[in-house]
């Protein structure tokens, strides 16, 4: 078993009241938001510096490439690594406005510096790549919400309700920006409609950006290599249609303790075209059941699951969506993954947590 140890340091930018003047009178605190016309702007973010030590040389920076951890019989598997980076530093901007009665518009942009870096990034300047995480507009009216832009996929577990707000998304409390090995997630362009039946029940549908994906280790017939994305970044994929997702969530507070249950599902489509212009298609499906329970005050038990036939890219891309036969026929790969663990917050300023996660890709 490969053990991974990390030492993480994060410097947080926290808005705080001004110190009292010398005469003992406290000055007015600075506002967290400002207004331009009818819109309210709320900037945010933090400075992050992470130091990571691993017992094997994964070589993926501070974000662990769970699908590429070297085995013990390789040179990299016998060498440890140490890295430091401020790439997880994050900047956010939230803009809200009510242009007409009963219509609330929210624009949200979230960026960090964990994008593609130049080959000499770590020699002198450490010039890390600026990267978009989320950029969407959400419109609320009555019980309805409509979202458009890049946001967390509906297949990403929510802690409460159905929302793309980072505070409502479950990614674990740890600082690894690859999160957890068995977590299903994606951030991608989408059009989403959400309906709130009641304060407890919420339903959402989305059409999300598709991507026919295989791993670098997947061997495809030569005629079909250009028709699938892989970690080398083939962005010219002729996807057939969007990935279609739905989620139903239930939230309650029995005995004053939080309970969140959700089920989600997705439909996907894959396509190949051979030299004779004959097209072959296959359909993929995915589903999840996620539970967030507070059996004791400030103690949360968590269970997330993910089952799919053709959903490998939603598990950090650790496995392929499909395999392709020489004649172009497509066979979706069956996958299973999950996360379980607990989070305990004895005081507002401290938190204890532990998770166990894993992913399995069956033979095809």
N, C-alpha and C positions, 0 to 999 in steps of 0.2 A: 504494500500500500504506500502511496506517495503522500508524504505529509507536507503541508504548506503552512508556513508561519509568516505572519505579517506584523510589522510595527507601523502603526499609522498615526500621523499627526495631522490634525486639521485646525486651521486658524479660521475662526468664524467671524464675519462682520455682523455685529449685533447692534441694532439701534438701542440706545439707552438714554435715560434722562440726563440732562446737563447737571453737573455738580452744583451744589448750593454755593451761593456767593459768600464772600467773607463775612457778611453781616448775618448769615444764617438763613436768609430767604432763598427759596428754591426758584430758579428761573423756569419759564414755560418750556415744556419739552418740544423738541422739533417734530413736526408731523411726519408720518411714514409715507404719505402720499401728497401729491400736489395736483392742482386742477389747471387745465387749459380749456377755456370755453366750458362746454358741458361735460367734458371727459375727465375722469380721474386717473392719474398715472401713479403706479406703484412700482418703483424699481426695487430689485432685490439681488441676492447672490451671496457668495462667500469666496474667500481665498482658501485653497486646499493645498497641502503638501503631504504627499504619501510616500512612505518608505516601505519597501517590500523585500522580504527575504524568502526565497523558495529553496527547497532541498534539491530540486531539479531545474535545469536551465530551460524554462518554457520559452523565453525570448519574446514575450508578448507585451512587454511594458508592465505597467501597474494593473492592467486589466488581464486577468488570467484567461488564457485560451484553453478552456476545459477540454476541448476535443483534440488538443495537440500536445498534451503532457507526455514527454518522452519516456520510453520504457527503460528499465534498468540495464538492458543489454546494449544501450546506445551511449555514445560519449556524452551527449547532453543530459542523459538520465543519470550520469555519475558526477555531474558538476552542479554545484549550487549557484544561485545568482542573487545579487542585491541591486536594487534600483531605487532611485528617488525621482519624483516628478511632481510638478504643480499643475498637470494637465486637467485634473478634475475641478479646477477653479471654475465657478459657474456664475453667469450673469442672467438675470431675468427682468422682464418688463411686462406688467399687467395693466391693461387699459380697460376701463369700464365706462359705459355711458347708457343712458336711457333716452334715446332720441324722441320716442313717443311713449305715451302712457301704456303700461303693461308690456313693454318690450325692453329687455335688458341685453345689451351687447357687451361681450367680453373678448378682448384680444390678448393673446398671451404668446410671448416669445421667450425661449430658453436656449442658451448656448453654453458651450464649454470649449476647452482647448485640447480635446482628445481626438481630433481629426487626423487626417493623413499628414505625416511629418516628412520633411525632406531627408534624403539619405544621410546628410551630415548633421542632422539636428542635434545629436548628443556630443558633437566634437567640441564646439565652442559656445554657440549662441543659444542652444536649446530652444529653437524657434518652433513651437508646437502648433499644430493646425487648428484653426478656428472652425467650430463645428456646430451645425444646427441640431438641436435635440427636438424641440417642439416649436411649432409656429401655427397657430390656429385662431379662428374666430368662432365663438359660440353665441347663439341667439336663444334667449329664454322668453317664452310668453305662456302664461298659464301653466299647464302641466307638460308643455312641450319644450324640447330643446333641439336645436339643429346645429351641428358642428361641421366645419370644413377646414381642412389644412392638415398639417402633420401633427399627429398626436399618438398617444399610446394605443395600441390595438385593443379591441374588445377581448382578445384572448389573453391579455395581461391581467392578472388577478387584481381586484379592488379590495381595499380594506373596508370600505363603506360605500354604499350606493353604486352608481355607475358614472364615472367621471374621469376626465383626463388630467385633473388637478394632481400634481405630484403628491400632495398630502393624502390623497385618496387611493394611491397606487401602492401595491405591495411589491417591493423589490428586496426585502430584507433590510436589516439595519446596518450591516457591514459596509465597509468602504470599497470593496472590490467593485469596479464599474462593469464587470461582467456578471455581477450579482451572484446567482446561485446556479449550480450545474443543472438542476432539474427544473428550473423556472421557465415557463413558457412566456414569451414576451416579444414585442416588436414595437418600434416607433416608425410610422409610415403615413403617407398621405391617405386621406379617407374622407368620405361623406357619411355622417352619422346622424341618426334620428333617435331621440330618447323620449320616452313617455313615462310620467310618474303617475301610476294608478292611485297611489296613496303615499303617506310618509314612509310606509314599510315596503311597498312593492314598486320596482322600477324595471322597465323593459327597454332594450336598445337594439337597433339594427345598424349595420355599417357595411359600406362597400369600400374595400381597402386595396391599396396598391399590391398587385401580385408579383411573383418572381419565381420562375421555374429554377429550382436550386439543386445543385449537387456539390459534394465536397471535392477538394483537390484530389483525394484518394480514389474517387469514383471514376472507373474507366468506362468511357462512352464510345460507341462506334464512331469512327472518324467523321461520318456524314452528319452526325448530330451534335458534335461538340459545341458548335457555335449557337445552338438553340437552347442552351442552358447556362445559367449563371453559376459561377464558382468563385471561390475566394480571390481569384485574380481580377475580378471586377468586370465581367462581361455585361455591359449595360444595354445591349442591343437585342434583348430577348423579345420575341414576338408573342407576348402573353395573350391568351385567348380572351380572358375576362377578369374582372376584379375578384379578389377573395371576398366572399360574402359571410358575414359573421352576425351572430345574435347572442344576447346575454339577458338573463332574468335574474334579478337580485332581490333578496329579502333582508331587511334590517329591522332589528327590534332591540329592546333593552329590558329583558325579563329580570326582575329583581334589581333593576338599576345597573345591570352589567350588559355590555355590548354583545350582540350576536349578528354576524353577517354570513349569509349563505348565498352562493351564486352558482348557476349553471350556464355554460357558454358552449356554442357550437359554431363550426365554420365549414363552408363548402369551397373547394378549390377545383381548378381545371388545368390539365396539362395537354400539350400538343406537340407532335413532331411531324415533319414533312420530309419525305425521302426524295431521291433524285428523280423519280418518276412523277413527282408532285402529288403522291398519295398521302393523305393526312390520316394520322392516328391520334386518338384522344383517350384520356383517362380522367377519372374524377377522384378527388381526394376529399376526405372528411376528417374533422377533428372535433373533440369534445373535452370539456373539463368540468369538474365539480370542486369548488373551493369553500372551505369553512374557516371562519375566524370567530373563536369563542373565548369569552372571558369568564372562566369558572370561578376565579377568585379575584378580588379587587386588584386592579393593575397587573394582572397576570393573564396573558393571552396565549391560547393554544392555536396553532396554525396548521392547516393541511391544504395543499394545493395539488391537483392532479391534472394530467394531460394525456389523452389517448388520441392517436391519429393514424390514418392511412394516407401518407403523403404530406405530413406536416413537419418534416425534419428541420426546416429553416426557422421554425418558431421556438426551437430549443437551442438558441444561440448558434444555429447552423452547424451543430456538431455532427449531424448525419444528413444524408441526401433525402430529398423529397421522394425521388423515384429512381429506378434503374431502367435502362433502355436496352432492349434486345437488338441484335443486328438488323432485324427487319423493321425496326422503328417502333415496335409495340412497347407500351409503357406499363410498368408495374410499380404502383405506389409502395413505399416502404412503411411497414407498421412500426410505430414508435410508442413508447410509454415513458412518462417522466413524472416527477413529483417532488414536493418539498414538505417536510414536517418539522415542527420545532416549537419553541416558546419564546416569548418576550416578557420580561418582568421589569417594571419601572417602580422601584421602591420610593424614589423621590423624583420631583420634576427635573432635577439636574443629573440624574444617573439612570442607566438602563442596563440590564443583563439580558443576553439572548444566546440562543444556540439553535442551529438548524442541521438537519440531515437531508441531503438531496441526491438525486441520481437520475440517469436517463438510460433507456435501453432501446436499441434498434435491432429488430429481428432480422434473421436471414431471409433473403428473398429468392 
